[in-house]
Amino acid sequence: MLKSIKTGSSFKEYSFVSAQKFSDVSDSEIIKRVSSGEIHLFEVIMRRYNQRLYRIQRSYISDEETIKDILQQTYINAFENLDSFRGESQFSTWLTRIAINEALKYLNKEKRYSKLQLLHEKTLKKEDFQNLGPTPEEAAIQNDYKELLEDVIDTLPPKYRSVYIMREIEDMSTKETAECLNISESNVKVRLHRSKHLIQEALNQKLSETEIFDFMGKRCDMLVYQVIMQISRHINKA
């Protein structure tokens, strides 16, 4: 029989499960214990897959709050359908499919609304669209990338950095760049090509060392808490 969890606990009062203690326990064993009544161990599953599922759903949906809602629904659906998991594929694969289906379901729903919105948008003047700025999230991403690119450009050898800045940032012609640097136009092209290659390599290296679309810490805790509370309320009503 499933054991309920007190739903009156606030987020600050709630005692989270230490997922680290179960690092050597397989998904299948955790699922068996959850199905046997230890629903608090579902937290372990969420902590294992929050990052992956968030990033996957992030590839479909860009709105942060929407992703949190969809991710929460993903876990609710997974919990309610644990009995349907037959072990024919890895649990992680089964859970990922649910996450993707939830994202696609949301997008299909949005498409129905977009047809109505399109009629309204067509009435807007062209200048209205031009005045629309980036969302706070888009602005943050653009700013982070800008800072990262600037750092990488600064690491280029001077002869490549100067050509890259003149051609790509200042939009100077190949001829003008060659004249300014007192080199041939073919040399400008070679250096520009080399600078782009070096920048791409450096960006790849930095990005590989950085957690992209991070979903850890308090955001992870809050999602885990909300899902467990919903599951507990559902069990208490049953």
C-alpha positions in Angstrom: 0.0 0.0 0.0 1.3 3.5 -0.9 2.3 5.5 2.1 1.2 9.1 2.1 3.4 12.1 2.9 2.1 15.0 5.0 0.9 17.6 2.5 0.8 20.4 5.1 4.6 20.8 5.1 5.9 24.0 3.6 8.8 24.0 1.2 11.1 25.2 4.0 9.9 22.5 6.4 10.0 19.6 3.9 12.7 17.0 4.4 14.2 16.0 1.0 15.5 12.6 0.3 19.3 12.4 -0.1 19.6 11.0 -3.6 23.3 10.5 -3.1 22.5 7.7 -0.6 20.8 5.8 -3.4 23.5 6.4 -6.1 24.3 2.6 -6.3 20.6 1.6 -6.4 19.2 0.9 -9.9 16.2 2.7 -11.4 14.3 -0.6 -11.5 14.9 -1.2 -7.8 13.8 2.4 -6.9 10.7 1.9 -9.0 9.8 -1.4 -7.2 10.2 0.3 -3.9 8.1 3.3 -5.0 5.4 1.0 -6.3 5.5 -0.9 -3.0 4.6 2.3 -1.1 7.8 4.3 -0.6 6.7 7.2 -2.7 9.2 9.5 -1.2 11.9 7.6 -3.2 10.3 9.0 -6.4 12.4 12.0 -5.5 15.5 10.0 -6.4 14.2 9.4 -9.9 13.4 13.1 -10.3 16.9 14.2 -9.2 18.5 11.7 -11.5 16.6 12.9 -14.6 15.6 16.6 -13.9 18.6 17.9 -15.8 18.2 15.7 -18.8 14.4 16.1 -19.1 14.6 19.9 -18.6 17.2 20.2 -21.4 15.2 18.0 -23.7 12.0 19.9 -23.2 14.0 23.1 -23.5 14.7 22.1 -27.0 11.0 22.2 -27.8 9.8 25.0 -25.5 11.6 28.2 -24.7 9.4 29.6 -21.9 10.9 28.8 -18.5 7.7 28.7 -16.5 6.0 26.6 -19.2 8.8 24.1 -19.1 8.5 23.8 -15.3 4.8 23.1 -15.6 5.3 20.5 -18.4 8.1 18.8 -16.5 6.0 18.6 -13.4 3.2 17.0 -15.5 5.7 14.6 -17.0 6.6 13.2 -13.5 2.9 13.1 -12.4 2.1 11.0 -15.6 5.1 8.8 -15.1 4.2 8.1 -11.4 0.5 7.4 -12.3 1.6 5.0 -15.0 4.5 3.2 -13.3 2.5 -0.1 -13.6 2.6 0.2 -17.4 6.5 0.2 -17.4 7.3 -3.3 -18.5 11.1 -3.0 -18.6 11.2 -3.7 -22.4 13.4 -0.5 -22.6 15.4 1.3 -20.1 13.4 3.3 -17.5 15.3 6.4 -18.6 14.1 5.9 -22.2 10.5 5.3 -21.1 10.6 8.5 -18.9 12.2 10.5 -21.7 9.5 9.5 -24.1 6.8 10.8 -21.7 8.7 14.1 -21.4 8.8 14.5 -25.2 5.2 13.5 -25.6 4.2 16.1 -23.0 6.2 18.8 -24.8 4.6 17.9 -28.2 1.2 17.8 -26.6 1.8 21.4 -25.4 3.0 22.5 -28.8 0.0 21.0 -30.6 -2.3 22.8 -28.2 -0.4 26.0 -28.8 -0.8 25.6 -32.6 -4.5 25.6 -32.2 -4.3 28.9 -30.4 -1.8 30.4 -32.8 -4.2 30.2 -35.7 -6.5 32.6 -33.8 -3.6 34.8 -32.7 -2.4 35.0 -36.3 -5.5 36.9 -37.3 -4.9 39.4 -34.6 -1.2 39.8 -35.4 -1.9 40.6 -39.0 -3.7 43.7 -37.9 -0.6 45.0 -36.1 1.5 47.5 -38.0 4.9 46.6 -39.2 6.6 49.1 -36.9 4.9 47.5 -33.9 6.8 44.3 -34.7 10.1 46.3 -35.1 9.6 47.8 -31.7 9.2 44.5 -30.0 12.4 43.8 -28.1 13.8 40.4 -26.9 12.3 38.7 -23.9 14.3 38.8 -20.7 15.4 35.2 -21.3 16.5 36.0 -24.8 18.4 39.1 -23.7 20.2 37.1 -21.0 21.2 34.4 -23.4 22.4 37.0 -25.9 24.4 38.8 -23.2 26.0 35.6 -22.0 27.0 34.6 -25.5 28.3 38.1 -26.2 30.6 38.0 -23.1 31.7 34.5 -24.0 32.6 35.5 -27.6 34.4 38.6 -26.4 36.5 36.5 -24.0 37.4 34.1 -26.9 38.3 36.9 -29.3 40.7 38.3 -26.7 42.6 35.0 -26.7 43.3 35.1 -30.5 46.8 35.9 -31.6 47.0 39.6 -32.6 47.3 39.0 -36.3 44.1 37.0 -36.4 42.2 39.1 -33.9 42.8 42.3 -35.8 41.5 40.8 -39.1 38.5 39.3 -37.4 37.5 42.5 -35.7 37.9 44.6 -38.9 36.0 42.2 -41.1 33.4 40.6 -38.8 32.7 43.3 -36.2 33.5 46.6 -38.0 32.3 45.1 -41.4 35.3 46.5 -43.3 35.9 45.2 -46.8 38.7 42.7 -47.6 40.5 45.4 -49.6 40.3 48.0 -46.9 41.5 45.6 -44.2 44.4 44.6 -46.4 45.4 48.2 -46.9 45.1 49.0 -43.2 47.3 46.1 -42.2 49.6 46.3 -45.2 49.0 42.7 -46.2 47.6 41.1 -49.3 43.9 40.5 -49.7 44.5 36.8 -50.0 46.3 37.0 -46.6 43.3 38.7 -45.1 41.0 35.9 -46.3 43.4 33.2 -44.9 43.6 35.0 -41.5 39.9 35.5 -41.3 39.3 31.8 -42.0 41.9 30.8 -39.4 40.4 33.2 -36.8 36.9 31.8 -37.3 38.3 28.3 -36.9 40.2 29.2 -33.7 37.1 30.9 -32.3 34.9 27.9 -33.0 37.4 25.6 -31.3 37.6 27.8 -28.3 33.8 28.2 -28.0 33.4 24.4 -28.2 35.9 23.9 -25.5 34.3 26.5 -23.2 30.8 25.2 -23.8 31.9 21.6 -23.1 33.1 22.8 -19.7 29.9 24.7 -18.9 26.6 23.4 -17.7 24.2 24.5 -20.4 20.5 25.0 -19.5 21.2 24.1 -15.9 18.3 22.9 -13.8 19.9 22.2 -10.4 19.8 23.6 -6.8 16.6 25.4 -5.7 14.8 25.1 -9.0 15.2 21.3 -8.8 14.2 21.2 -5.1 11.0 23.2 -5.8 10.0 21.0 -8.7 10.6 17.8 -6.6 8.6 19.3 -3.7 5.6 20.3 -5.9 5.5 16.9 -7.6 5.6 14.9 -4.3 2.9 17.1 -2.8 0.6 16.5 -5.8 1.2 12.8 -5.7 0.5 12.7 -2.0 -2.7 14.7 -2.4 -3.8 12.2 -5.1 -3.1 9.2 -2.9 -4.9 10.8 0.1 -8.0 11.3 -2.0 -7.9 7.7 -3.2 
